Amino acid sequence: MGKRSNFHKVDKDMYRTIDPKAARILLPYLGGVRSFVEPFAGSGDLVGPFLRAGLECKARYDIQPRYPMVEKRNVLSIEIEDLKGADAIITNPPWSRDKASGYLLHRIIDHLRVMVPTWLLFDADWAYTGQSEPYMRYCSLIVPVGRLRWIPGTTTKGKDNCSWYFFQKEEAEIRQFEKVAA
């Protein structure tokens, strides 16, 4: 799953978000969000913690559903009507963003953020790459998560730190930070 391992990559980046830390860290930042859509639901692992926290999941989609409540859909075919009035999208998308993948992650960011505020979980390093520059103007918050466990039945965490990125339709307000006198 990471750039520093020799393990075979899981097809279509279908890594299960089984670590409860992912949802637990995001929950305090979801003020005002009562409902969401999960467009990479897979086995539904990420949905459960948010349901238990009182949020309503309006729809669950995945290109290869592995759970009966998940509808088969390609994320890039989802339209505003498919969100069923949800307040936000909360998901762990494929992290692929190279030429061979067709810059998939970046296409996902552009597609989802224009419909509804969107929380995406992926590698923390992305924010510090040149390729993030065109997308950071739409990102108003980054919530660090650290390393997560992705493979069921293991205790080992991945080698990449993760963050939640909050994307929105309009350009994010640029915040000026002033030096505080010591």
Secondary structure, DSSP 8 states (H G I E B T S, - for coil): --TT--S---GGG------THHHHHHGGG-TT--EEEETT-TTSTTHHHHHHTT-EEEEEEESS--STT-EE--GGG--GGGGTT-SEEEE------SGGGTSHHHHHHHHHHTTS-EEEEEEGGGGGSGGGHHHHTTEEEEEEEE----STT-----SS-EEEEEE-SS------------
